[in-house]
Amino acid sequence: MGKIDLKNDITWRSMVARVALVLGTVAIIVWFMPRDNKPNFKMDVNKVWLYNDLNAQFDFPVYKTDSLVQAERAEVLRDFAPYYIYHEDVAVRQEKLFAEHLQKHFHGFGYHFQRVMTSCLSKVYSMGIVDTKEPLTQIADSAQMIRRIDDKDVTQVSAIQVFTPRQAYEYIQHAPELVVYREVLKEIDLNNFLEPNLTYDEDRSESARLDLLNSIPLAVGVVQSGQKIVSQGEVVTEQTYQILLSYEKEMDRRSETDSAFNFMLIGEALFVLMIITLFMIYLSIYRKDFFDQMRYVGMLFTLLIIATLMASLLVSHSLLHVYILPFAIVPIFVRVFMDSRTAVMTHLTVVLICASILQKPLEFITVEMIAGLTAVFSLRELSSRSQLFWTAILTSATAMVTNLAIFMIRHNDFSQIDDNEYVYLAICGIVIFCSYPLLYLFEKFFGFISDITLIELSDMNKDLLRRMSEVAPGTFQHSIQVGNLAAEIARKIGGNPQLVRTGALYHDIGKMQNPIYFTENQSGGISPHDTLTYIESAQMIVSHVTEGLKLADKYNLPVQIRDLIATHHGLGKAKYFYIKYKNEYPDQPVDELLFTYPGPNPFTKEQAILMMADGVEAASRSLPDYTEQSIRQLVNKLIDGMNDDGYFRDCPITYRDIQYAKTVLIEKLKTIYHTRISYPEMNETSNAK
């Protein structure tokens, strides 16, 4: 079991960076999490309740239906009597104006006409003329009452006892005492003298209307805290439906308060902080090497944030169903680029956070965890697109079966099954299968390399490999043999066989620039090194690493392949020419850098494997005879020398791994060179017998 060495493994700067990463991730996730805690379920009258038993979390009233409330409001408003203010001065002013108008234009009609007209106007104004331009003065209903405010007195009168301007006009026109003056009235514009003297009192009227509306009780009962609202499998009746609506409404009302908002926000932050912190502790204990290359940590937390944000947005906007989200992509991506344990832990972190925002968390956790585990187990290595296809099918099928099993545990009637959930799970499987382009984007963005990419790079028809097979056939065959040896070692000691095999194919591509200077490409015993000094020859040999890196950059090879090219000789020397120089010029100082490869030394297990396989395969070609003993001596001598020179000091390879590597190399070389035991010859005496 791993442990954290606070003194050696984590510096203060690293600690601050990890805390900042945790807090930043928590802040982003919590910011987008849904803020309401109302029940997120679908309900219909005469439909079966498919969710868990629902109990009231607090006391709440059972509200009336909107239609019932509207009907009661309409009923109570029938008794509503608006307030109107009576203006006595209007009558005095208009009667005076009318008298002056008659005196000026109709003085010939005499005193009797003026008295009758004044009497009619007085009667109209005493009953009141309502201002119809103001609201709430629809007095067509003869049963409607209004409240008349006369100074400090308030009297309630029927709407039929007051006039509108039109009614007042018609009343005077048809007054019996003015029949004889009908022709004269046609010449008088009465509208000029009929001014409303009852004006609407908005403040008092609105207050009275609200009092009436508030007198209507909005609830018909109360549900006590802890009382069961509906049981799973129960048919939702009209009454139960109204209780559910009331419960949802009360939840909305409670969530609107600042205290409820803050309470929920703190709870979400604490929960997410705890989960993310535990995930960071896991990485710090079991995957300490991830922090040496932050692309690993960056990808993990990017997947966490994207997955949880998608779930939060979907729930917040009530879009489709959470099962449509391909959560299994998270463990698939982590498994392809990292390892199974981290894939499971990352998936668990995502599922637990997303479950906290759902109404059926237990079902969600069960379905998604089993689907994620299926994805991890079915995708040991992604070496072809068909594997992703079968993983998508298995993941989707497992999720459906798990969901069905949970349904069968809780129900005994298939008529209650929700078909939509299985449709969404099927769509999720399709999305997983179509995620290959996204896998490619993650690979390029974070600098990872998948087995599919490695297999594509291993294609012998690739331009670079095809050219090497033509220009440097000996080097090409050497690279193939090194790849076979290295892949076998990687399988034995837990490396990446595909990575080291592909790296082996490219590790000597720099030799294509000057292939004749390397032994495996020479023929006829002629060597161009015979015309060069030892230093020039060493420089020519050493340069194949730098030339290889130039070609790797030109052909845009992944960084992992470039690192294998750079480290397959480490900081070693071109020993043949170095020793030759030292022997020939023992008294002269030597600049060792002229004979030294640029390096660096291997810093991954795959790089150490390639160095061992390359050195042993090249040296094995110079053996005078291929016996088990000679091969064993060669392998032990070369690899022990690499170890003694400190080439493996910076990479995570153990002494046990090195011993396994020796064993694999010995056995493979014995097979390659067909070594066999020497049979004893039969003496003459035995022949005679």
C-alpha positions as CSV (number, residue, x, y, z in Angstrom):
1,M,0.0,0.0,0.0
2,G,1.3,3.4,-0.9
3,K,1.8,6.3,1.5
4,I,2.5,10.0,1.4
5,D,5.9,11.1,2.5
6,L,5.1,14.7,3.3
7,K,8.8,15.5,3.6
8,N,10.0,14.1,0.3
9,D,7.0,13.6,-1.9
10,I,5.1,16.9,-1.5
11,T,6.7,20.3,-1.3
12,W,4.8,23.4,-0.1
13,R,4.5,24.6,-3.7
14,S,3.0,21.2,-4.7
15,M,0.6,21.3,-1.7
16,V,-0.6,24.8,-2.5
17,A,-1.1,23.7,-6.2
18,R,-3.2,20.7,-5.2
19,V,-5.3,22.6,-2.8
20,A,-5.9,25.3,-5.4
21,L,-6.9,22.6,-7.9
22,V,-9.3,21.0,-5.5
23,L,-10.9,24.3,-4.5
24,G,-11.1,25.5,-8.1
25,T,-12.8,22.2,-9.2
26,V,-15.2,22.4,-6.3
27,A,-16.1,26.0,-7.1
28,I,-16.8,25.2,-10.8
29,I,-18.9,22.2,-10.1
30,V,-20.9,23.8,-7.3
31,W,-21.5,26.9,-9.3
32,F,-23.4,24.9,-12.0
33,M,-25.2,22.5,-9.7
34,P,-29.0,23.0,-9.5
35,R,-30.1,25.3,-6.7
36,D,-33.6,24.1,-6.2
37,N,-34.4,21.1,-4.0
38,K,-37.9,20.5,-5.3
39,P,-38.9,17.0,-6.2
40,N,-37.7,16.2,-9.8
41,F,-40.4,13.7,-10.8
42,K,-43.1,13.4,-13.4
43,M,-46.7,12.9,-12.2
44,D,-50.0,12.4,-13.9
45,V,-53.5,11.6,-12.7
46,N,-54.4,7.9,-12.9
47,K,-50.8,7.0,-13.6
48,V,-48.7,4.7,-11.4
49,W,-46.2,6.3,-9.0
50,L,-42.9,4.8,-10.2
51,Y,-40.6,6.5,-7.6
52,N,-39.8,5.6,-4.0
53,D,-42.3,6.2,-1.3
54,L,-42.7,9.9,-0.7
55,N,-43.1,11.3,2.8
56,A,-43.6,15.0,3.7
57,Q,-40.4,16.6,5.0
58,F,-42.3,19.4,6.7
59,D,-45.9,20.6,7.4
60,F,-47.5,22.1,4.3
61,P,-51.0,23.1,3.2
62,V,-52.9,21.3,0.5
63,Y,-53.7,24.1,-2.0
64,K,-56.9,24.3,-4.0
65,T,-56.7,23.9,-7.7
66,D,-56.3,27.0,-9.8
67,S,-59.7,26.5,-11.4
68,L,-61.4,26.3,-8.0
69,V,-59.6,29.4,-6.8
70,Q,-60.6,31.3,-9.9
71,A,-64.2,30.3,-9.5
72,E,-64.3,31.3,-5.9
73,R,-62.7,34.6,-6.7
74,A,-65.3,35.3,-9.4
75,E,-68.0,34.4,-6.9
76,V,-66.7,36.7,-4.2
77,L,-66.1,39.6,-6.6
78,R,-69.8,39.7,-7.4
79,D,-70.3,41.3,-4.0
80,F,-67.5,43.7,-4.6
81,A,-68.7,47.4,-4.4
82,P,-66.1,49.9,-5.6
83,Y,-65.8,53.3,-4.0
84,Y,-66.8,56.6,-5.7
85,I,-66.3,60.1,-4.4
86,Y,-69.3,62.4,-4.7
87,H,-68.4,66.0,-5.8
88,E,-71.2,68.4,-4.9
89,D,-69.6,71.4,-6.5
90,V,-69.9,69.8,-9.9
91,A,-73.7,70.1,-9.8
92,V,-73.7,73.7,-8.7
93,R,-71.2,74.7,-11.3
94,Q,-73.0,73.0,-14.2
95,E,-76.4,74.3,-13.2
96,K,-75.1,77.8,-13.2
97,L,-73.4,77.4,-16.6
98,F,-76.7,76.0,-18.0
99,A,-78.7,78.9,-16.6
100,E,-76.3,81.4,-18.2
101,H,-76.4,79.4,-21.5
102,L,-80.3,79.6,-21.5
103,Q,-80.3,83.3,-20.6
104,K,-78.0,84.0,-23.5
105,H,-79.4,81.8,-26.2
106,F,-82.9,80.8,-25.2
107,H,-84.3,83.6,-23.1
108,G,-87.5,83.7,-25.1
109,F,-88.7,80.4,-23.7
110,G,-89.4,81.9,-20.3
111,Y,-89.0,81.0,-16.7
112,H,-91.0,77.7,-16.8
113,F,-88.6,76.0,-19.2
114,Q,-85.6,77.1,-17.2
115,R,-87.1,75.8,-13.9
116,V,-88.0,72.4,-15.4
117,M,-84.5,72.0,-16.9
118,T,-82.8,73.0,-13.7
119,S,-84.9,70.5,-11.8
120,C,-83.9,67.7,-14.1
121,L,-80.2,68.5,-13.9
122,S,-80.5,68.7,-10.1
123,K,-82.1,65.3,-10.0
124,V,-79.5,63.7,-12.2
125,Y,-76.6,65.2,-10.3
126,S,-78.1,64.3,-6.9
127,M,-78.3,60.7,-8.0
128,G,-74.8,60.9,-9.4
129,I,-73.1,60.7,-12.8
130,V,-70.4,58.0,-12.9
131,D,-67.1,58.7,-14.6
132,T,-67.0,55.7,-17.1
133,K,-63.4,56.4,-18.1
134,E,-62.2,55.1,-14.7
135,P,-61.7,51.3,-14.1
136,L,-64.2,49.1,-12.4
137,T,-67.2,51.1,-13.5
138,Q,-68.9,48.4,-15.6
139,I,-72.4,48.8,-14.2
140,A,-74.2,46.7,-16.8
141,D,-75.0,44.2,-14.1
142,S,-78.1,45.6,-12.3
143,A,-77.2,43.7,-9.2
144,Q,-73.9,45.5,-8.7
145,M,-73.5,47.9,-5.8
146,I,-71.2,50.9,-5.4
147,R,-70.1,52.8,-2.3
148,R,-70.8,56.5,-2.5
149,I,-68.5,58.7,-0.4
150,D,-70.2,62.0,0.4
151,D,-67.9,64.1,2.6
152,K,-67.4,61.7,5.5
153,D,-70.5,59.5,4.9
154,V,-70.3,56.3,2.9
155,T,-73.5,54.9,1.5
156,Q,-74.0,51.8,-0.6
157,V,-76.3,52.3,-3.6
158,S,-77.3,50.1,-6.5
159,A,-75.7,50.6,-9.8
160,I,-79.1,51.3,-11.3
161,Q,-79.5,54.4,-9.1
162,V,-76.7,56.2,-10.7
163,F,-76.3,57.5,-14.2
164,T,-73.6,57.2,-16.8
165,P,-73.2,60.4,-19.0
166,R,-75.2,58.6,-21.7
167,Q,-78.0,57.6,-19.4
168,A,-78.2,61.1,-17.9
169,Y,-78.5,62.5,-21.4
170,E,-81.3,60.1,-22.4
171,Y,-83.1,60.7,-19.1
172,I,-83.4,64.4,-19.7
173,Q,-84.3,63.9,-23.4
174,H,-87.2,61.7,-22.4
175,A,-88.3,63.5,-19.2
176,P,-92.2,63.7,-19.3
177,E,-92.2,67.4,-18.2
178,L,-90.0,68.3,-21.1
179,V,-92.1,66.7,-23.9
180,V,-93.3,70.0,-25.1
181,Y,-89.8,71.3,-25.3
182,R,-88.5,68.4,-27.4
183,E,-87.6,70.6,-30.4
184,V,-85.8,73.0,-28.2
185,L,-83.8,70.3,-26.5
186,K,-82.5,69.2,-29.9
187,E,-80.9,72.6,-30.3
188,I,-79.2,72.5,-26.9
189,D,-76.0,70.4,-26.6
190,L,-76.7,68.8,-23.2
191,N,-73.4,66.9,-23.2
192,N,-71.6,70.2,-22.3
193,F,-73.5,70.3,-19.0
194,L,-73.3,66.6,-18.0
195,E,-70.0,66.3,-16.2
196,P,-69.4,63.2,-14.0
197,N,-69.6,64.0,-10.3
198,L,-68.8,60.4,-9.1
199,T,-65.1,59.7,-9.5
200,Y,-63.5,56.3,-8.8
201,D,-61.5,56.1,-5.5
202,E,-58.7,53.7,-6.6
203,D,-57.0,53.3,-3.3
204,R,-60.1,52.4,-1.3
205,S,-61.5,50.2,-4.1
206,E,-58.3,48.2,-4.6
207,S,-58.0,47.8,-0.8
208,A,-61.5,46.5,-0.5
209,R,-61.0,44.1,-3.5
210,L,-57.8,42.7,-2.0
211,D,-59.6,42.2,1.3
212,L,-62.3,40.1,-0.5
213,L,-59.7,38.1,-2.4
214,N,-57.6,37.5,0.7
215,S,-60.7,36.2,2.5
216,I,-60.7,33.2,0.2
217,P,-58.8,30.3,1.8
218,L,-56.3,28.9,-0.6
219,A,-55.9,25.5,1.2
220,V,-58.3,22.8,2.0
221,G,-56.2,20.9,4.5
222,V,-52.7,20.3,5.9
223,V,-50.2,17.5,5.5
224,Q,-48.1,16.8,8.6
225,S,-44.4,16.4,8.5
226,G,-43.5,12.7,8.1
227,Q,-46.9,11.8,6.7
228,K,-46.8,9.6,3.7
229,I,-47.9,11.3,0.5
230,V,-47.8,8.5,-2.0
231,S,-46.4,4.9,-2.0
232,Q,-44.4,3.4,-4.8
233,G,-46.7,1.6,-7.3
234,E,-49.8,3.5,-6.1
235,V,-52.1,5.0,-8.6
236,V,-52.1,8.8,-8.4
237,T,-55.6,10.1,-7.8
238,E,-56.9,13.6,-8.2
239,Q,-56.5,14.3,-4.5
240,T,-53.0,12.8,-4.4
241,Y,-52.1,14.8,-7.5
242,Q,-53.2,18.0,-5.8
243,I,-51.2,17.1,-2.7
244,L,-48.1,16.5,-4.8
245,L,-48.6,19.8,-6.6
246,S,-48.9,21.5,-3.2
247,Y,-45.8,19.8,-2.0
248,E,-43.8,21.0,-5.0
249,K,-45.2,24.5,-4.7
250,E,-44.2,24.7,-1.0
251,M,-40.7,23.4,-1.9
252,D,-40.4,26.2,-4.4
253,R,-41.6,28.8,-1.9
254,R,-39.1,27.6,0.7
255,S,-36.2,27.5,-1.7
256,E,-36.7,31.1,-2.6
257,T,-35.5,32.3,0.8
258,D,-31.9,33.4,1.2
259,S,-31.4,31.1,4.2
260,A,-32.6,28.0,2.2
261,F,-30.4,29.0,-0.7
262,N,-27.3,29.4,1.5
263,F,-28.1,26.2,3.4
264,M,-28.2,24.2,0.2
265,L,-25.1,25.9,-1.3
266,I,-23.1,25.1,1.8
267,G,-24.3,21.5,1.8
268,E,-23.4,21.1,-1.9
269,A,-20.0,22.7,-1.4
270,L,-19.2,20.4,1.6
271,F,-20.3,17.3,-0.3
272,V,-18.3,18.0,-3.5
273,L,-15.3,19.2,-1.5
274,M,-15.2,15.9,0.5
275,I,-15.5,13.8,-2.7
276,I,-12.9,15.7,-4.7
277,T,-10.5,15.8,-1.7
278,L,-10.7,12.0,-1.3
279,F,-10.0,11.7,-5.0
280,M,-6.9,13.9,-4.7
281,I,-5.7,11.9,-1.7
282,Y,-6.0,8.7,-3.8
283,L,-3.9,10.3,-6.5
284,S,-1.3,11.5,-3.9
285,I,-1.0,8.0,-2.4
286,Y,-1.4,5.6,-5.3
287,R,-0.5,7.7,-8.3
288,K,2.2,10.0,-7.2
289,D,3.9,9.8,-10.6
290,F,0.9,11.6,-12.2
291,F,2.0,14.9,-10.6
292,D,5.4,14.7,-12.4
293,Q,3.4,15.0,-15.7
294,M,0.5,17.3,-15.0
295,R,-1.3,16.3,-18.2
296,Y,-2.5,13.2,-16.3
297,V,-4.0,15.3,-13.5
298,G,-5.3,17.8,-16.0
299,M,-7.2,15.2,-18.0
300,L,-8.7,13.6,-14.9
301,F,-10.1,16.8,-13.5
302,T,-11.2,18.0,-17.0
303,L,-13.3,14.8,-17.3
304,L,-14.7,15.3,-13.8
305,I,-15.8,18.8,-14.5
306,I,-17.2,18.1,-17.9
307,A,-19.3,15.1,-16.8
308,T,-20.7,16.8,-13.7
309,L,-21.4,20.0,-15.5
310,M,-23.4,18.2,-18.2
311,A,-25.4,16.4,-15.6
312,S,-26.1,19.6,-13.7
313,L,-27.2,21.5,-16.8
314,L,-29.5,18.7,-17.9
315,V,-31.2,18.5,-14.5
316,S,-31.4,22.3,-14.1
317,H,-33.2,22.6,-17.4
318,S,-35.2,19.3,-17.1
319,L,-33.9,18.1,-20.4
320,L,-34.5,14.4,-21.4
321,H,-33.1,12.0,-18.9
322,V,-29.8,11.7,-17.0
323,Y,-29.3,8.2,-18.5
324,I,-28.7,9.7,-21.9
325,L,-25.4,11.1,-20.7
326,P,-22.5,8.7,-21.5
327,F,-20.9,8.6,-18.1
328,A,-19.0,5.4,-19.1
329,I,-16.8,7.5,-21.4
330,V,-15.0,8.8,-18.3
331,P,-13.6,5.4,-17.2
332,I,-13.0,4.4,-20.8
333,F,-10.8,7.4,-21.5
334,V,-8.9,7.0,-18.2
335,R,-8.5,3.3,-18.8
336,V,-7.1,3.9,-22.3
337,F,-4.6,6.5,-21.3
338,M,-3.8,5.4,-17.7
339,D,-4.9,2.4,-15.6
340,S,-8.0,0.5,-14.4
341,R,-7.8,1.5,-10.8
342,T,-7.7,5.2,-11.6
343,A,-10.5,4.7,-14.1
344,V,-12.8,3.1,-11.5
345,M,-11.9,5.8,-8.9
346,T,-12.6,8.6,-11.4
347,H,-15.9,7.1,-12.4
348,L,-16.9,6.6,-8.8
349,T,-16.2,10.3,-8.1
350,V,-18.3,11.5,-11.0
351,V,-21.2,9.2,-10.2
352,L,-21.3,10.2,-6.5
353,I,-21.3,13.9,-7.3
354,C,-24.0,13.6,-10.0
355,A,-26.1,11.4,-7.7
356,S,-26.4,14.2,-5.2
357,I,-28.5,16.3,-7.6
358,L,-31.0,13.5,-8.6
359,Q,-34.2,12.3,-7.0
360,K,-33.3,8.6,-7.4
361,P,-29.6,8.5,-6.5
362,L,-29.4,4.9,-5.4
363,E,-30.7,3.6,-8.8
364,F,-28.4,6.0,-10.6
365,I,-25.3,4.9,-8.7
366,T,-26.1,1.3,-9.2
367,V,-26.7,1.5,-12.9
368,E,-23.8,3.8,-13.7
369,M,-21.2,2.0,-11.5
370,I,-22.0,-1.4,-13.0
371,A,-21.9,0.1,-16.5
372,G,-18.6,1.8,-15.8
373,L,-17.0,-1.3,-14.4
374,T,-18.2,-3.2,-17.4
375,A,-16.5,-0.6,-19.6
376,V,-13.2,-0.9,-17.7
377,F,-13.2,-4.7,-17.7
378,S,-14.1,-5.0,-21.4
379,L,-11.5,-2.6,-22.6
380,R,-8.2,-3.9,-21.3
381,E,-6.5,-2.2,-24.2
382,L,-7.9,-0.3,-27.1
383,S,-6.2,-1.7,-30.1
384,S,-9.0,-1.5,-32.7
385,R,-12.2,0.5,-33.2
386,S,-14.2,-2.7,-33.0
387,Q,-13.3,-3.0,-29.3
388,L,-15.0,0.3,-28.7
389,F,-18.0,-1.0,-30.5
390,W,-18.3,-4.1,-28.3
391,T,-17.6,-2.1,-25.2
392,A,-20.4,0.3,-26.0
393,I,-22.8,-2.7,-26.6
394,L,-21.7,-4.4,-23.4
395,T,-21.9,-1.2,-21.3
396,S,-25.4,-0.3,-22.6
397,A,-26.7,-3.9,-22.2
398,T,-25.4,-4.2,-18.7
399,A,-26.9,-0.8,-17.7
400,M,-30.3,-2.0,-19.1
401,V,-30.2,-5.3,-17.3
402,T,-29.2,-3.6,-14.1
403,N,-32.1,-1.1,-14.4
404,L,-34.5,-3.9,-15.2
405,A,-33.3,-5.9,-12.1
406,I,-33.9,-2.9,-9.8
407,F,-37.4,-2.4,-11.3
408,M,-38.2,-6.1,-10.8
409,I,-37.1,-5.8,-7.1
410,R,-39.4,-2.9,-6.5
411,H,-42.4,-3.9,-8.7
412,N,-44.3,-7.0,-9.7
413,D,-46.1,-5.6,-12.8
414,F,-44.3,-4.9,-16.1
415,S,-47.1,-2.5,-17.1
416,Q,-45.5,0.0,-14.7
417,I,-42.1,0.0,-16.5
418,D,-40.8,3.2,-17.9
419,D,-39.8,2.4,-21.5
420,N,-38.1,5.8,-22.0
421,E,-35.3,4.9,-19.6
422,Y,-34.2,2.0,-21.8
423,V,-34.4,4.2,-24.9
424,Y,-32.1,6.7,-23.2
425,L,-29.7,3.9,-22.2
426,A,-29.6,2.7,-25.8
427,I,-28.9,6.2,-27.1
428,C,-26.1,6.4,-24.4
429,G,-24.5,3.3,-25.9
430,I,-24.5,4.8,-29.4
431,V,-22.9,8.0,-28.0
432,I,-20.2,5.9,-26.4
433,F,-19.4,4.1,-29.7
434,C,-19.3,7.5,-31.5
435,S,-16.9,9.0,-29.0
436,Y,-13.7,8.0,-30.9
437,P,-13.2,11.5,-32.3
438,L,-13.4,12.8,-28.8
439,L,-10.8,10.3,-27.7
440,Y,-8.6,11.6,-30.5
441,L,-9.1,15.2,-29.3
442,F,-8.2,14.3,-25.7
443,E,-5.1,12.4,-27.0
444,K,-3.8,15.4,-28.9
445,F,-4.8,18.0,-26.4
446,F,-3.2,16.3,-23.3
447,G,-0.3,14.7,-25.2
448,F,-1.3,11.1,-24.6
449,I,-1.0,8.2,-27.1
450,S,-3.5,5.4,-27.5
451,D,-2.9,1.9,-28.7
452,I,-4.8,2.6,-31.8
453,T,-2.4,5.4,-32.7
454,L,0.5,3.2,-31.9
455,I,-0.8,0.5,-34.2
456,E,-1.3,3.0,-36.9
457,L,2.3,4.2,-36.5
458,S,3.5,0.6,-36.7
459,D,2.1,0.2,-40.2
460,M,5.1,-0.8,-42.3
461,N,3.5,1.2,-45.2
462,K,4.1,4.4,-43.3
463,D,6.3,6.6,-45.3
464,L,9.1,6.8,-42.7
465,L,9.2,3.0,-42.1
466,R,9.0,2.2,-45.8
467,R,11.9,4.5,-46.6
468,M,14.0,2.9,-43.8
469,S,13.3,-0.6,-45.2
470,E,14.6,0.6,-48.5
471,V,17.5,2.9,-47.5
472,A,18.7,1.0,-44.4
473,P,17.4,-2.6,-44.6
474,G,19.8,-3.8,-41.9
475,T,18.6,-1.2,-39.5
476,F,15.0,-2.0,-40.4
477,Q,15.4,-5.7,-39.5
478,H,17.3,-4.8,-36.4
479,S,14.4,-2.5,-35.3
480,I,11.9,-5.3,-35.9
481,Q,13.9,-7.7,-33.8
482,V,14.3,-5.1,-31.0
483,G,10.6,-4.5,-31.1
484,N,9.8,-8.1,-30.6
485,L,12.3,-8.5,-27.7
486,A,11.1,-5.3,-26.0
487,A,7.4,-6.1,-26.3
488,E,8.0,-9.5,-24.7
489,I,9.9,-7.9,-21.8
490,A,7.1,-5.3,-21.4
491,R,4.5,-8.0,-21.1
492,K,6.6,-9.7,-18.4
493,I,7.3,-6.7,-16.2
494,G,4.2,-4.6,-16.7
495,G,5.2,-2.1,-19.3
496,N,3.2,-1.0,-22.4
497,P,4.1,-3.6,-25.1
498,Q,2.6,-1.7,-28.0
499,L,4.4,1.5,-27.1
500,V,7.8,-0.1,-26.8
501,R,7.3,-2.1,-30.0
502,T,6.3,1.0,-31.9
503,G,9.1,3.0,-30.4
504,A,11.6,0.3,-31.3
505,L,10.5,0.6,-35.0
506,Y,11.4,4.3,-34.9
507,H,14.3,4.4,-32.5
508,D,17.1,4.2,-35.2
509,I,15.4,6.2,-37.9
510,G,18.3,8.7,-37.7
511,K,20.5,6.1,-39.3
512,M,18.7,6.7,-42.6
513,Q,20.7,9.9,-43.1
514,N,24.0,7.9,-43.3
515,P,23.1,4.2,-43.3
516,I,26.5,2.9,-44.6
517,Y,28.2,4.1,-41.4
518,F,26.4,1.5,-39.4
519,T,27.5,-2.2,-39.4
520,E,24.1,-3.8,-40.0
521,N,23.9,-1.9,-43.4
522,Q,27.4,-2.7,-44.6
523,S,28.4,-5.5,-46.9
524,G,31.6,-6.9,-48.4
525,G,33.7,-6.0,-45.4
526,I,34.1,-2.4,-46.5
527,S,33.6,0.3,-43.8
528,P,33.7,4.0,-44.4
529,H,35.0,4.4,-40.9
530,D,38.4,3.3,-42.2
531,T,38.9,6.8,-43.7
532,L,37.7,8.7,-40.6
533,T,39.3,9.5,-37.3
534,Y,38.0,7.9,-34.1
535,I,36.3,11.2,-33.1
536,E,34.7,11.7,-36.5
537,S,33.5,8.1,-36.5
538,A,32.0,8.6,-33.0
539,Q,30.3,11.8,-34.0
540,M,28.8,10.0,-37.0
541,I,27.5,7.2,-34.7
542,V,26.2,9.5,-32.0
543,S,24.5,11.8,-34.5
544,H,21.9,9.2,-35.4
545,V,20.0,10.1,-32.2
546,T,19.8,13.8,-33.1
547,E,19.0,13.1,-36.7
548,G,16.3,10.8,-35.5
549,L,14.8,13.5,-33.4
550,K,14.8,15.8,-36.4
551,L,12.9,13.3,-38.5
552,A,10.5,12.7,-35.6
553,D,9.7,16.4,-35.5
554,K,9.4,16.6,-39.3
555,Y,6.9,13.7,-39.3
556,N,5.1,14.9,-36.2
557,L,5.6,11.7,-34.2
558,P,4.1,11.7,-30.7
559,V,6.3,12.9,-27.8
560,Q,6.4,9.4,-26.3
561,I,8.1,8.1,-29.5
562,R,10.5,11.0,-29.6
563,D,11.5,10.3,-26.0
564,L,12.2,6.7,-26.9
565,I,14.5,7.8,-29.7
566,A,16.3,10.2,-27.4
567,T,16.9,7.8,-24.5
568,H,17.6,4.5,-26.2
569,H,21.4,5.1,-25.7
570,G,21.0,7.4,-22.7
571,L,24.1,9.3,-21.9
572,G,26.2,6.3,-22.9
573,K,29.3,6.4,-25.2
574,A,30.2,5.1,-28.6
575,K,32.4,2.7,-26.7
576,Y,34.1,1.0,-29.7
577,F,35.7,4.2,-30.9
578,Y,36.1,5.6,-27.4
579,I,38.1,2.6,-26.3
580,K,40.1,2.6,-29.6
581,Y,41.0,6.3,-29.0
582,K,42.0,5.7,-25.4
583,N,44.2,2.7,-26.4
584,E,45.9,4.5,-29.2
585,Y,46.4,7.8,-27.4
586,P,46.8,6.8,-23.7
587,D,48.7,9.9,-22.8
588,Q,46.4,12.5,-24.4
589,P,43.4,14.0,-22.6
590,V,40.1,13.1,-24.2
591,D,36.9,15.1,-24.4
592,E,34.4,12.5,-23.4
593,L,31.5,14.6,-24.7
594,L,32.7,14.0,-28.2
595,F,32.0,10.3,-27.7
596,T,28.8,10.7,-25.7
597,Y,25.2,10.4,-26.8
598,P,23.0,13.5,-26.1
599,G,20.6,11.5,-23.9
600,P,18.9,11.8,-21.5
601,N,19.0,8.5,-19.6
602,P,15.7,6.6,-19.6
603,F,13.0,8.0,-17.2
604,T,10.2,5.5,-18.0
605,K,10.0,1.7,-17.8
606,E,9.5,1.5,-21.5
607,Q,12.6,3.5,-22.3
608,A,14.7,1.2,-20.0
609,I,13.3,-1.8,-21.8
610,L,14.1,-0.4,-25.2
611,M,17.7,0.3,-24.1
612,M,18.2,-3.2,-22.9
613,A,16.6,-4.9,-25.9
614,D,18.5,-2.6,-28.3
615,G,21.9,-3.1,-26.7
616,V,21.6,-6.9,-26.4
617,E,20.2,-7.4,-29.9
618,A,23.0,-5.4,-31.5
619,A,25.7,-7.1,-29.5
620,S,24.3,-10.6,-30.1
621,R,25.1,-10.3,-33.8
622,S,28.9,-10.3,-33.0
623,L,28.9,-13.5,-31.0
624,P,31.3,-16.0,-32.5
625,D,29.0,-18.9,-31.5
626,Y,25.4,-19.1,-30.2
627,T,25.3,-21.3,-27.2
628,E,23.2,-20.9,-24.1
629,Q,26.2,-20.0,-22.1
630,S,27.5,-17.4,-24.5
631,I,24.1,-15.7,-24.8
632,R,23.7,-15.7,-21.0
633,Q,27.1,-14.2,-20.5
634,L,26.4,-11.5,-23.1
635,V,23.0,-10.6,-21.6
636,N,24.3,-10.4,-18.1
637,K,27.4,-8.5,-19.0
638,L,25.5,-5.8,-21.0
639,I,22.6,-5.2,-18.7
640,D,24.7,-5.3,-15.5
641,G,27.0,-2.8,-17.2
642,M,24.0,-0.5,-18.0
643,N,22.8,-0.8,-14.4
644,D,26.3,-0.1,-13.0
645,D,26.7,3.0,-15.2
646,G,23.5,4.4,-13.7
647,Y,21.4,4.4,-16.8
648,F,18.3,3.1,-14.9
649,R,18.7,5.4,-12.0
650,D,15.9,7.9,-13.1
651,C,13.3,5.4,-14.2
652,P,10.8,3.3,-12.2
653,I,12.3,-0.1,-12.9
654,T,13.2,-2.5,-10.1
655,Y,16.0,-5.0,-9.7
656,R,13.4,-7.7,-10.0
657,D,12.2,-6.2,-13.3
658,I,15.8,-6.2,-14.6
659,Q,16.2,-9.9,-13.7
660,Y,13.0,-10.8,-15.5
661,A,14.2,-8.8,-18.5
662,K,17.4,-10.8,-18.6
663,T,15.5,-14.1,-18.5
664,V,13.3,-13.0,-21.4
665,L,16.2,-11.8,-23.5
666,I,18.1,-15.0,-23.0
667,E,15.2,-17.2,-23.9
668,K,14.2,-15.2,-26.9
669,L,17.8,-15.1,-28.3
670,K,18.1,-18.8,-27.8
671,T,15.0,-19.2,-29.9
672,I,16.1,-16.8,-32.5
673,Y,19.6,-18.3,-33.0
674,H,18.3,-21.9,-32.6
675,T,20.7,-22.9,-29.8
676,R,20.6,-26.5,-28.7
677,I,22.6,-28.8,-26.4
678,S,25.7,-30.5,-27.7
679,Y,25.1,-34.2,-28.1
680,P,28.0,-36.5,-27.1
681,E,29.6,-38.4,-29.8
682,M,29.4,-42.2,-29.7
683,N,32.8,-43.9,-29.2
684,E,34.1,-46.8,-31.4
685,T,33.4,-49.4,-28.7
686,S,29.8,-48.4,-28.6
687,N,29.6,-48.5,-32.3
688,A,31.0,-52.1,-32.4
689,K,28.4,-53.2,-30.0
